[in-house]
Amino acid sequence: MDSILVVEGDDETRDAVRAVLEDAGFAVHTARDGSEALALLRSERIALMLFDPAGINGRELRRRQLEDEALAAIPVVALTSEPAAGVDPVMVVRKPFEGDPLLHAIRAELDAAAAARHRSLLAAVSGVRKQMEKTINDLESVRRTSAPEIKRSEIKRRR
């Protein structure tokens, strides 16, 4: 089950978002501000952060998230009533929100993040495979050039 962090200063909005996400089967963590959010991002396995960039220190939260290598890859969705200028979330859901568009945006971001992780793993595996093939070829080359000498030494030992 994916864990979503909802960062929202307004209690009613935060509770409504939590209810929609829990009904959809997500585990939900909530924070009232950027400080609480950063603490949760560092202590919990968060799959996605939903936040209001126009809210209490939302832009600062995003800036600090992107500066932290361990947190930068966590995808975000902005939930805002104002334009999200100056913030680079991939997806923006406008307040007041409806459940379906919000869930669609969250699932799209989670899918995109999973695809990026898979591409990264495939690239790493491909690199390891190429290195292993090179090592095998090198060993085979050494075996071919050393084989006659080994046979001669074996013959000398037998006499």
C-alpha distance (Angstrom), angle and dihedral (degrees) to the residues before:
residue distance angle dihedral
M1 . . .
D2 3.80 . .
S3 3.80 118.2 .
I4 3.77 117.6 -136.7
L5 3.80 122.8 -162.4
V6 3.81 112.5 -146.6
V7 3.80 113.0 -161.3
E8 3.77 109.6 -169.8
G9 3.79 131.8 142.7
D10 3.80 95.3 -156.1
D11 3.82 111.1 82.8
E12 3.83 95.3 -152.3
T13 3.80 93.7 49.9
R14 3.80 92.2 44.6
D15 3.82 91.4 50.8
A16 3.83 92.4 46.5
V17 3.81 92.0 50.3
R18 3.80 90.7 46.8
A19 3.82 91.2 52.3
V20 3.82 92.8 50.1
L21 3.80 92.3 48.4
E22 3.80 95.5 45.1
D23 3.81 90.4 48.8
A24 3.80 87.3 53.8
G25 3.82 90.6 53.9
F26 3.79 101.5 -101.9
A27 3.79 125.2 135.8
V28 3.79 106.8 -124.6
H29 3.79 132.2 -152.2
T30 3.79 119.1 -176.1
A31 3.78 135.2 -155.1
R32 3.78 130.6 -177.5
D33 3.80 95.8 -151.0
G34 3.79 146.1 3.9
S35 3.80 95.7 -84.3
E36 3.80 92.7 55.3
A37 3.79 89.7 43.6
L38 3.81 94.5 53.1
A39 3.80 90.6 49.2
L40 3.82 90.7 52.2
L41 3.81 92.8 44.3
R42 3.80 88.4 55.8
S43 3.80 97.6 43.1
E44 3.81 103.9 37.5
R45 3.80 134.8 51.6
I46 3.78 97.9 -109.2
A47 3.81 117.4 -174.8
L48 3.82 96.2 -172.2
M49 3.79 139.0 2.2
L50 3.80 120.8 -140.1
F51 3.79 111.9 -164.9
D52 3.79 145.8 153.7
P53 3.81 108.7 -116.7
A54 3.80 89.4 -164.0
G55 3.80 91.9 51.4
I56 3.77 128.6 89.3
N57 3.82 105.3 -36.4
G58 3.83 92.6 -28.8
R59 3.80 94.6 146.5
E60 3.79 90.8 47.7
L61 3.81 90.1 50.3
R62 3.80 91.1 52.8
R63 3.81 92.1 46.4
R64 3.81 91.7 51.5
Q65 3.79 91.9 45.3
L66 3.80 91.2 54.1
E67 3.81 91.8 47.1
D68 3.81 91.9 55.0
E69 3.81 108.9 79.5
A70 3.81 92.0 -154.4
L71 3.83 91.8 54.2
A72 3.79 103.7 32.9
A73 3.81 95.4 87.8
I74 3.81 94.0 56.2
P75 3.80 105.2 108.7
V76 3.78 120.7 -128.0
V77 3.76 138.1 -154.8
A78 3.80 119.2 -161.7
L79 3.80 116.4 -136.9
T80 3.77 105.4 -167.4
S81 3.78 145.6 142.5
E82 3.81 90.6 -149.4
P83 3.79 131.1 61.6
A84 3.80 110.5 -83.4
A85 3.81 94.0 -133.7
G86 3.76 114.3 162.4
V87 3.79 93.7 24.2
D88 3.77 124.1 91.6
P89 3.79 107.7 -148.3
V90 3.75 111.0 151.8
M91 3.77 92.9 -132.6
V92 3.82 134.0 30.5
V93 3.80 125.2 -161.2
R94 3.78 115.2 -166.6
K95 3.81 124.1 -131.4
P96 2.92 129.6 -93.9
F97 3.79 84.5 53.3
E98 3.75 133.9 -162.2
G99 3.79 121.6 -144.4
D100 3.81 99.7 -119.3
P101 3.83 98.7 53.0
L102 3.79 90.4 44.0
L103 3.81 92.6 50.5
H104 3.80 90.9 45.0
A105 3.81 91.1 53.5
I106 3.81 92.5 47.2
R107 3.80 93.8 48.0
A108 3.81 91.5 46.8
E109 3.82 91.4 52.7
L110 3.80 92.6 45.7
D111 3.81 90.4 49.7
A112 3.81 91.7 48.5
A113 3.81 91.1 49.6
A114 3.82 91.5 49.0
A115 3.81 90.9 49.5
A116 3.82 90.6 50.7
R117 3.81 90.7 51.0
H118 3.81 90.7 49.7
R119 3.81 92.1 49.6
S120 3.79 89.8 50.4
L121 3.81 92.1 49.9
L122 3.79 92.1 47.5
A123 3.80 90.7 51.1
A124 3.81 90.5 50.0
V125 3.81 92.3 48.3
S126 3.78 90.7 47.4
G127 3.81 90.2 52.0
V128 3.80 91.6 49.8
R129 3.81 90.6 47.8
K130 3.81 91.7 52.4
Q131 3.80 90.9 48.9
M132 3.81 91.2 49.0
E133 3.81 91.2 50.0
K134 3.80 90.0 50.8
T135 3.81 91.1 49.3
I136 3.81 91.6 49.1
N137 3.80 90.6 49.5
D138 3.81 90.7 48.8
L139 3.81 91.4 49.4
E140 3.79 91.0 47.1
S141 3.79 89.8 51.2
V142 3.81 91.3 50.4
R143 3.80 90.5 47.7
R144 3.82 92.2 51.7
T145 3.79 93.5 49.8
S146 3.81 94.5 42.4
A147 3.78 98.8 43.5
P148 3.84 97.3 83.6
E149 3.80 91.1 49.8
I150 3.77 92.0 49.9
K151 3.77 90.9 51.2
R152 3.81 91.7 50.5
S153 3.78 92.0 50.2
E154 3.81 90.9 47.9
I155 3.80 89.3 52.5
K156 3.81 91.5 50.8
R157 3.82 91.4 51.4
R158 3.77 92.1 51.2
R159 3.83 93.8 56.4
